[in-house]
């Protein structure tokens, strides 16, 4: 067994893949790979050097050691979103390709007998499967990419380069998969979309009120999050399918990531979702 290596990981999943016909799945797979290759090439990333594990509706990619996280989040993801929007503009909804993209970093074994062993791999795949990210992408029919990053990536990359990463456009979310014993904080956005326009109840699938979280959202224009939330047992959201706790960041203007975008971030409201409940801001 070789020693594990610390690498940047990307998990990509296609929306509504299983609802396609055989022919539509065949075409979607073909164009999915083409769009990833073209977007990577346009920002100076060599997809040939990526170590990938393919699935019909997506892939897990382990990037080379020298790839900068900021290039992936600040340039590759926006370019992929731009290409997807252009591709989808001339196609009926059933033939469109829309993606969830998760980014994390950590130790991974590259010599596994049937994949890539490592908790970092498990985490990035769980983030990509998060129900709140799926719901957010579904709420914006014209969007191309919903991006979710781990708490480490948000802290070490997104908040450190605010002009390029635009941290005010992300929402904090607690991703839970109760049946798998998984619970982790993450941050997500829908690229080129104004997340403040997303109704809170719709994002959680929950219309009824609930206690608010004490999670502190990031300051406008960047900066590290204000620390972990302080919750009492009485206000903590119980485990359940689709439970999330998120800080809502209001953005005035186009909600995009990348060069040339302008937005004014302001601290919005803290919300708690879980099992059909919603809380109002403090």
C-alpha positions in Angstrom: 0.0 0.0 0.0 1.3 3.4 -1.0 1.1 6.3 1.4 -1.9 8.5 0.8 -1.5 11.9 -0.9 -3.1 15.2 -0.2 -5.0 16.3 -3.3 -7.8 18.5 -4.5 -10.9 16.5 -5.2 -13.9 17.4 -7.4 -17.1 15.4 -7.5 -19.5 16.2 -10.4 -23.0 14.9 -10.8 -25.6 15.4 -13.5 -29.1 16.6 -12.7 -32.0 14.3 -13.6 -29.8 11.8 -15.4 -32.0 8.7 -14.5 -35.1 10.3 -16.0 -33.6 10.3 -19.5 -34.1 7.7 -22.1 -31.3 5.5 -23.2 -30.4 7.7 -26.1 -30.6 10.8 -24.0 -28.2 9.3 -21.5 -25.8 8.3 -24.2 -25.8 11.9 -25.6 -25.6 13.4 -22.2 -22.5 11.4 -21.3 -20.8 12.4 -24.5 -21.5 16.1 -24.1 -20.8 16.0 -20.4 -17.2 14.9 -21.0 -16.7 17.4 -23.9 -17.9 20.3 -21.8 -15.6 19.4 -18.9 -12.6 19.1 -21.3 -13.3 22.4 -23.1 -13.9 24.4 -19.8 -10.7 23.0 -18.3 -8.6 23.7 -21.4 -9.9 27.3 -21.6 -8.5 28.1 -18.1 -5.2 26.3 -18.5 -6.1 23.0 -16.8 -5.0 19.7 -18.4 -7.9 17.2 -18.0 -5.7 14.4 -19.3 -3.6 14.7 -16.1 -6.7 14.3 -13.8 -7.2 10.9 -12.2 -10.8 10.2 -12.6 -13.4 7.6 -11.5 -16.3 7.6 -14.0 -20.0 7.1 -13.3 -22.7 7.3 -15.9 -24.1 10.6 -14.5 -20.8 12.1 -13.3 -17.3 11.6 -12.1 -14.9 11.9 -9.2 -11.7 13.7 -10.1 -8.4 13.8 -8.2 -6.3 16.7 -9.5 -2.5 16.9 -9.8 -0.6 18.3 -6.9 0.3 21.6 -8.6 -3.3 22.6 -9.5 -4.3 25.8 -7.6 -7.7 25.6 -5.8 -8.4 29.2 -6.7 -8.1 28.4 -10.4 -10.6 25.6 -10.1 -13.2 27.6 -8.1 -12.6 31.0 -9.5 -12.1 30.2 -13.2 -12.9 26.5 -14.1 -16.3 26.4 -12.4 -17.5 29.8 -13.9 -16.3 28.7 -17.4 -18.1 25.4 -17.1 -21.2 27.2 -16.1 -20.9 29.6 -19.0 -20.5 26.7 -21.5 -23.5 24.8 -19.9 -25.7 27.8 -20.2 -24.8 28.2 -23.9 -25.3 24.5 -24.6 -28.6 24.4 -22.8 -30.0 27.5 -24.5 -30.8 25.6 -27.8 -32.1 22.4 -26.2 -35.4 21.3 -24.7 -35.4 20.8 -20.9 -35.1 17.0 -21.2 -31.8 17.3 -23.1 -30.1 19.9 -21.0 -27.1 19.2 -18.8 -26.9 20.9 -15.4 -24.3 19.9 -12.8 -23.7 19.9 -9.1 -20.0 20.4 -8.4 -18.4 19.7 -5.0 -14.8 20.6 -4.1 -12.8 19.4 -1.1 -9.2 18.5 -0.3 -7.6 15.8 1.8 -5.7 12.6 1.9 -6.5 9.9 -0.6 -5.0 6.5 -1.6 -4.4 6.4 -5.3 -3.7 2.7 -5.4 -7.1 1.3 -4.2 -8.2 -2.0 -5.6 -11.6 -0.7 -6.5 -11.5 3.1 -6.3 -9.8 5.7 -4.2 -10.0 5.0 -0.4 -10.1 8.0 1.9 -12.5 9.9 4.0 -11.9 13.0 1.8 -13.4 11.1 -1.1 -16.4 10.1 1.0 -16.9 13.7 2.1 -16.7 15.3 -1.4 -19.2 12.8 -2.8 -21.6 13.3 0.1 -21.5 17.1 -0.4 -22.3 16.6 -4.1 -25.4 14.5 -3.1 -26.7 17.1 -0.6 -30.4 17.7 -0.9 -30.2 21.5 -0.4 -27.8 21.8 -3.3 -30.1 19.8 -5.5 -33.1 21.9 -4.5 -31.2 25.2 -5.1 -30.2 24.1 -8.6 -33.8 23.0 -9.4 -35.0 26.5 -8.3 -33.0 28.2 -11.1 -34.0 26.6 -14.4 -31.5 28.6 -16.4 -28.5 27.8 -14.2 -25.7 25.5 -15.3 -23.8 24.8 -12.1 -24.5 24.6 -8.3 -21.2 24.7 -6.5 -20.7 23.3 -3.0 -17.3 23.5 -1.1 -16.2 22.0 2.2 -15.8 24.3 5.2 -12.0 23.9 4.8 -12.0 25.1 1.2 -14.3 28.0 2.0 -12.1 29.1 4.9 -8.7 28.6 3.3 -9.5 29.6 -0.3 -12.9 31.4 -0.8 -12.6 33.8 2.1 -8.9 34.5 1.4 -9.4 35.7 -2.1 -12.7 37.6 -1.9 -12.3 39.6 -5.2 -12.0 36.4 -7.2 -14.1 34.0 -5.1 -16.9 36.3 -4.0 -17.6 34.6 -0.6 -20.7 36.8 0.0 -22.5 34.8 -2.6 -22.3 31.5 -0.7 -24.7 30.2 1.9 -23.7 28.0 4.8 -25.3 24.6 5.0 -25.1 21.7 7.3 -25.1 18.6 5.1 -26.6 15.6 6.7 -27.1 12.0 5.5 -28.6 10.4 8.6 -28.7 6.9 7.2 -25.0 7.1 6.7 -24.1 8.9 9.9 -22.8 11.9 8.0 -23.0 15.5 9.2 -20.6 18.2 7.9 -20.7 22.0 7.4 -20.3 23.3 3.8 -20.9 26.4 1.7 -22.8 26.5 -1.6 -24.0 28.8 -4.3 -25.7 28.6 -7.7 -23.3 30.2 -10.2 -24.6 33.4 -11.9 -27.8 33.4 -9.8 -28.9 35.6 -7.0 -29.3 33.3 -4.0 -31.2 36.0 -2.1 -34.0 35.6 -4.6 -34.4 31.9 -3.5 -37.4 31.7 -1.1 -36.2 30.2 2.1 -39.1 27.8 2.3 -38.5 26.6 -1.2 -34.8 26.0 -0.6 -35.6 23.7 2.3 -38.9 22.3 1.1 -40.3 23.6 4.3 -43.1 26.1 4.8 -43.6 26.1 8.6 -41.6 28.2 11.1 -38.8 26.8 13.3 -36.2 28.1 15.7 -33.4 30.2 14.2 -29.8 29.0 14.1 -27.0 31.1 15.8 -24.6 30.5 12.9 -22.7 33.6 12.0 -22.5 34.4 8.2 -19.3 35.8 6.7 -18.7 39.5 6.6 -19.5 41.4 3.4 -16.6 41.3 0.9 -14.9 38.3 2.5 -13.4 37.3 5.8 -13.5 34.2 7.7 -16.8 33.0 9.2 -17.4 34.3 12.7 -17.0 31.0 14.4 -19.0 27.9 15.0 -22.7 28.3 16.0 -23.7 28.2 19.6 -26.8 26.1 20.0 -28.6 24.7 22.9 -30.3 21.3 22.7 -33.6 23.0 22.6 -32.8 24.9 19.4 -30.7 22.3 17.6 -32.4 20.9 14.5 -32.9 17.1 15.0 -31.4 14.8 12.5 -33.5 14.0 9.5 -33.6 13.8 5.7 -32.7 17.1 4.1 -31.9 18.9 7.4 -29.8 22.0 6.9 -28.7 25.0 8.9 -27.7 27.9 6.7 -26.7 31.5 6.9 -28.5 33.5 4.1 -26.3 36.1 2.4 -28.2 38.7 0.4 -26.4 39.8 -2.8 -27.5 42.8 -4.9 -26.8 42.3 -8.5 -25.7 39.4 -10.6 -24.8 36.4 -8.5 -21.8 35.2 -10.4 -18.3 33.9 -9.6 -15.5 35.1 -11.7 -13.9 38.2 -13.2 -16.0 41.1 -14.1 -18.9 40.3 -11.7 -20.1 43.1 -9.4 -22.1 42.5 -6.3 -22.7 44.2 -3.0 -22.9 41.6 -0.2 -24.7 42.3 3.0 -25.3 40.1 5.9 -28.8 38.7 5.5 -30.6 36.3 7.9 -29.8 33.2 9.7 -32.2 30.4 9.0 -32.7 26.9 10.3 -34.3 24.3 8.1 -35.1 20.7 9.0 -38.0 18.4 8.8 -40.3 21.0 7.3 -39.4 24.1 9.4 -38.2 27.6 8.7 -36.9 30.3 11.0 -37.0 34.1 10.6 -33.8 36.2 10.9 -32.6 37.5 14.2 
